[in-house]
Structures are given as structure tokens and as C-alpha cells.
Amino acid sequence: MSEINAQRNEDTEPPSPQSGMAHFLWQQLPHIAALVLAIAGGAYTNVSHQPLVGYWEFLALAIGVVCVVTKWPEIQGKEAQLRLIWTQALHWVAVLVTMNIMLVSGVQQLLPTPTTGLVLLTLLALGTFLAGVSLLSLQIAFLGLAMGVAVPAISWLKQSVFFFLLGAVLLIGLGITFWVRQDRRPAAASAATNSNMEA
């Protein structure tokens, strides 16, 4: 029997560093997906001038679920699990109520549509950061912080899209110019070499 166990131990390989990285990325996938969805929603709202109300509500609920699922394995006992669910439910309901206050027609008239999307993203970022602080989760707090930093970045990006386009046209033009010159040099050099050899 001990020979079989020894053979099993020899057959098992230590986990490779790639599998460790894949496991880490798999654990971070909900946070990365939430960040990408939040930034994409903010950028789309800013460009399309449509507030996407249902999208922000869904995203707030999804991040609330991510908060509970992230902390669930660390919580022991039914009472602590129920406390986690209730505190997160109340927290995210408060965030949703605040978001919907911003969408009331009286408040909506004060804000242009692209600004409404950025305000909703800011509220979502604040709610996520505060959930991370209350759960003592560095990942969730960082997610909220990253969403908060994305707000001015999205606003700046919209204002400087024209400059990015000009820069892209300039780089493409320079690239084409050098590419065409590089193609001509070997042909001109070989023609000059051939004429020198004939003489």
C-alpha cells in the first residue's frame, strides 16, 4: 500500500507558475469584468448622450453580488453570513436610491446627459469603494478607486479625441513616408551598384 502512495506522489507534479497565474486571474475575473463594464458604460454614455439607466442599476446589483461572493468563503456561521447579505443589500439599495434621485426629472434638467452618466459612474465608484472598506477587501476598494479614477479620464478622453485623431493621422503619415522611403532605398542602392559594376 505504501508503494502505491509513493508512486502516486512521484507521478504528481508541482503546480506550474502558469497555473498559479491562471488561478489568480480566474479569481480576479469578477473584479476585472466589473471594471471593464463600468468604464465601457461611462464611455458609451459620454459619447452617445444616452444615460443607460437600467445598465447602471444592473451594474450596481452585479457589484453587490460580487461583494457578497468575494467575502462568503471567509465568513463562518449562519448569523455572520446573514449579516453580510443584509448589510450589503442595504448598502447597495442606498446606492441605487441615490442613483435614481439623480435621474429624477427635476435633477436631470440640471445636468446634461453625458454628465449624468459620469455622475452615475461616480456614485457607483463611491459605493464600491465604501463596500470594499466596510468588508475590509482591498480588491473591492481598489475596484471602486479605479472606477473613480476612470471618471476624469473618460471626461478628458472625450475632450481630447480630436487631438488623438490628429496624432494618429500624423503617425500614420510618418509611418507611410518612412515605409515608402525604405522600399525605395534598396532598389536605388542595387541600381547604383549594378551601374558601377558595368562600368
FENPETA-V911997 format. One line per field, one symbol per residue. ss: DSSP state (H for helix, E for strand, C for the rest). phi: phi as a letter, one per 30 degrees, with the letter a starting at -180 (. if undefined). psi: psi as a letter, one per 20 degrees, with the letter a starting at -180 (. if undefined). A space follows every 50 residues. Layout:
ss->???
phi->???
psi->???
This chain:
ss->CHHHHHHHHHHCCCCCHHHHHHHHHHHHHHHHHHHHHHHHHHHHHHHHCC CCHHHHHHHHHHHHHHHHHHHHCCCCCHHHHHHHHHHHHHHHHHHHHHHH HHCCHHHHCCCCHHHHHHHHHHHHHHHHHHHHHHHCCHHHHHHHHHHHHH HHHHHHHHHCHHHHHHHHHHHHHHHHHHHHHHHHHHHHHHHHHHHHHHC
phi->.dddddddddddcdddddddddddddddedddddddddddddddddddib dheddddddddddddddddddeddccjddddddddddddddddddddddd ddcdeddeddcdeddddddddddddddddddddddhcdddddeddddddd dddddddddcedddddddddddddddddddddddddddddddddddddd
psi->ghhghghghhhpqqpqhhhgghgghhhighgggggghggggggghhgikp hlghghgghggghggggghgighippqhghghgggghhggghgggggggh hhiqhghhhhpqghhgghghhghggghgghhhghilohghghggghhhhh ghggghgghjhghgggggggggggggghgghhhhghghghhhghhhhh.
